[in-house]
Amino acid sequence: MRYRIPLLGNPKDDVALRGKYIAAFGSACYMSEAGTFDCFYEDPQKACEDGVLVPESFGAAPYDKDYPACERIEGTEDDWRQVGPDSSIRIIIKHEDAPLQSSLIEVKTVPTEVNGPYRNLVEVTTVKPDKGFDCSSGQVGSDGKTLSQRKWILEVNRKAHGGKIHSDLAGFTWPCKDEKCKPTTCTENLVTPRSGCERHA
């Protein structure tokens, strides 16, 4: 059970608007397995505070924030807050079952299933497509030092292949430079050797 804030517009189908809500309210907002998009909170006070900020994310005239904080609707677990000069101008913070978040992640606005070999690794930091992965993984290596996400993934790969790192993209081709740094086409090997020349995507 969570507290849902009332959103404006149609973020389910409007990718840009969905991004604005996620930027404003973070992980409280998500696409569900049922295909809905909403923002759910454990803390009703936080839901009340963020609920009055919705129009600013949507691009509408802001709610009036000078009225008292949320009040409980008698006989329910729902809350309401006045946001205009008349008491009928209010938002309702509904207490309801929060659906499961979709397993799909958005890759350049396209919902995509992720079933890679590292999907089961529990992360203590947020990992997103097109973002770096050198933050701490929360795991400790054999040297007693914290592993970055990248090093942890390589360690998992190495253990799965008898101490060698196997490429998950074996056979993939891309523009690169040879040992003399001249443009050519490279093919990803199963076990990738190190080269003296930097690869270029």
C-alpha positions as CSV (number, residue, x, y, z in Angstrom):
1,M,0.0,0.0,0.0
2,R,1.3,3.4,-1.0
3,Y,0.1,7.0,-1.2
4,R,-0.4,8.1,-4.9
5,I,-0.2,11.8,-5.8
6,P,-2.5,13.1,-8.6
7,L,-0.6,13.8,-11.8
8,L,-1.6,16.1,-14.7
9,G,-1.5,15.2,-18.3
10,N,-0.9,11.8,-19.8
11,P,2.6,10.6,-18.7
12,K,1.7,7.0,-19.6
13,D,1.9,8.0,-23.3
14,D,3.8,11.3,-23.2
15,V,7.5,10.3,-22.8
16,A,8.7,13.9,-22.3
17,L,6.2,14.5,-19.5
18,R,7.0,11.2,-17.9
19,G,10.7,12.2,-17.9
20,K,9.8,15.5,-16.2
21,Y,7.9,13.7,-13.4
22,I,10.8,11.3,-12.9
23,A,13.2,14.2,-12.8
24,A,11.1,16.0,-10.2
25,F,10.0,13.1,-7.9
26,G,12.6,10.4,-8.6
27,S,12.0,6.7,-8.0
28,A,8.5,7.3,-6.6
29,C,7.3,7.5,-10.2
30,Y,7.4,4.5,-12.5
31,M,5.7,2.5,-15.2
32,S,3.9,-0.5,-13.8
33,E,3.6,-4.0,-15.3
34,A,0.0,-3.0,-16.0
35,G,1.2,-0.2,-18.3
36,T,0.2,2.6,-16.0
37,F,2.5,5.5,-14.8
38,D,2.0,7.0,-11.3
39,C,4.0,8.3,-8.4
40,F,3.6,6.3,-5.1
41,Y,5.0,7.3,-1.7
42,E,5.4,5.4,1.6
43,D,5.2,8.6,3.6
44,P,1.9,10.5,3.3
45,Q,3.6,13.8,4.4
46,K,6.1,13.5,1.6
47,A,3.3,12.7,-0.8
48,C,1.4,15.7,0.3
49,E,4.4,18.0,-0.1
50,D,5.2,16.7,-3.6
51,G,1.6,16.6,-4.7
52,V,1.4,20.4,-4.7
53,L,4.4,20.6,-7.0
54,V,2.8,18.6,-9.8
55,P,1.6,21.6,-11.9
56,E,5.1,23.1,-12.0
57,S,6.4,19.8,-13.5
58,F,3.5,19.7,-15.9
59,G,3.9,23.3,-17.0
60,A,0.6,24.6,-15.6
61,A,-0.2,27.4,-13.2
62,P,1.1,26.4,-9.7
63,Y,-1.1,25.3,-6.9
64,D,-1.5,27.7,-3.9
65,K,0.8,26.3,-1.2
66,D,-0.3,28.6,1.6
67,Y,-3.0,26.4,2.9
68,P,-2.5,23.9,5.7
69,A,-0.9,20.5,5.1
70,C,-2.9,17.4,4.2
71,E,-5.8,16.2,6.4
72,R,-7.1,12.7,6.6
73,I,-10.4,12.0,5.0
74,E,-12.6,10.6,7.7
75,G,-13.1,6.8,7.5
76,T,-10.3,6.3,5.0
77,E,-6.6,6.3,4.7
78,D,-6.7,9.0,2.0
79,D,-5.6,12.6,2.5
80,W,-6.6,15.9,1.0
81,R,-5.1,19.3,0.7
82,Q,-6.6,22.6,-0.4
83,V,-4.7,24.2,-3.2
84,G,-7.0,27.1,-4.2
85,P,-9.1,29.9,-2.7
86,D,-12.2,27.6,-2.4
87,S,-12.1,24.5,-0.2
88,S,-13.4,22.5,-3.2
89,I,-10.1,23.2,-5.0
90,R,-8.1,20.4,-3.6
91,I,-5.9,17.4,-4.3
92,I,-6.6,13.9,-3.1
93,I,-3.7,11.7,-2.0
94,K,-5.0,8.2,-2.4
95,H,-3.9,5.3,-0.2
96,E,-4.0,2.2,-2.5
97,D,-2.2,-0.8,-3.7
98,A,0.8,0.2,-5.7
99,P,1.3,-2.0,-8.8
100,L,4.6,-3.8,-9.4
101,Q,7.1,-1.8,-11.4
102,S,7.7,-3.0,-14.9
103,S,10.8,-5.0,-15.6
104,L,11.2,-3.0,-18.8
105,I,13.6,0.0,-18.7
106,E,13.6,2.9,-21.2
107,V,16.4,2.9,-23.7
108,K,16.1,6.1,-25.7
109,T,12.4,6.3,-24.8
110,V,11.8,2.7,-25.9
111,P,10.6,0.2,-23.2
112,T,13.2,-2.6,-23.4
113,E,13.4,-6.0,-21.6
114,V,16.7,-6.5,-19.9
115,N,17.8,-10.1,-19.4
116,G,21.6,-9.7,-19.6
117,P,24.0,-12.0,-17.7
118,Y,24.4,-9.4,-14.9
119,R,20.7,-8.6,-14.4
120,N,20.7,-10.5,-11.1
121,L,23.4,-8.4,-9.5
122,V,21.9,-6.3,-6.8
123,E,23.1,-2.7,-7.0
124,V,23.3,-0.1,-4.2
125,T,23.4,2.7,-6.8
126,T,21.2,3.6,-9.7
127,V,22.3,2.2,-13.0
128,K,20.8,3.6,-16.2
129,P,21.3,3.2,-19.9
130,D,23.9,5.5,-21.5
131,K,25.3,6.3,-18.0
132,G,28.7,5.5,-16.5
133,F,29.1,2.5,-14.2
134,D,32.2,3.4,-12.2
135,C,30.3,4.1,-9.0
136,S,30.7,1.8,-6.0
137,S,28.9,-1.6,-6.3
138,G,28.9,-2.1,-2.5
139,Q,30.9,-5.3,-3.0
140,V,34.4,-5.9,-1.7
141,G,37.2,-7.4,-3.8
142,S,39.8,-9.9,-2.8
143,D,42.1,-7.0,-1.9
144,G,39.6,-5.8,0.7
145,K,38.8,-2.7,-1.4
146,T,35.4,-1.7,-2.7
147,L,34.7,-2.7,-6.3
148,S,33.3,-0.3,-8.8
149,Q,30.3,-1.6,-10.7
150,R,32.5,-2.1,-13.8
151,K,35.1,-4.1,-11.8
152,W,32.4,-6.2,-10.1
153,I,30.9,-7.1,-13.5
154,L,34.3,-8.1,-14.8
155,E,34.9,-10.2,-11.7
156,V,31.6,-12.0,-12.2
157,N,32.5,-12.6,-15.8
158,R,35.9,-13.9,-15.0
159,K,34.6,-16.4,-12.4
160,A,32.0,-17.7,-14.9
161,H,34.7,-18.5,-17.5
162,G,37.6,-20.1,-15.6
163,G,39.5,-16.9,-14.8
164,K,39.3,-15.4,-18.3
165,I,37.0,-12.5,-19.3
166,H,34.7,-13.5,-22.2
167,S,33.1,-10.8,-24.2
168,D,29.3,-10.7,-24.2
169,L,29.5,-9.1,-27.7
170,A,31.7,-11.8,-29.4
171,G,31.4,-11.4,-33.1
172,F,30.2,-7.8,-33.0
173,T,32.0,-5.5,-35.5
174,W,32.7,-1.7,-35.2
175,P,34.9,1.0,-36.7
176,C,38.2,1.1,-34.9
177,K,42.0,1.6,-35.4
178,D,44.7,-1.0,-35.9
179,E,48.0,-1.3,-34.1
180,K,49.3,1.6,-36.1
181,C,46.2,3.6,-35.3
182,K,44.9,3.5,-38.8
183,P,41.1,3.3,-39.4
184,T,39.8,-0.3,-39.9
185,T,37.0,-2.6,-38.9
186,C,37.4,-4.7,-35.7
187,T,35.5,-7.8,-34.7
188,E,35.0,-8.5,-31.0
189,N,36.8,-11.7,-30.0
190,L,35.5,-14.1,-27.5
191,V,38.5,-13.4,-25.3
192,T,39.5,-9.8,-26.1
193,P,43.3,-9.2,-26.2
194,R,44.6,-5.8,-25.0
195,S,45.7,-3.5,-27.8
196,G,48.2,-0.6,-27.7
197,C,45.7,1.5,-29.5
198,E,42.5,2.9,-28.0
199,R,39.3,1.6,-29.7
200,H,36.9,4.1,-31.1
201,A,33.2,3.5,-31.4
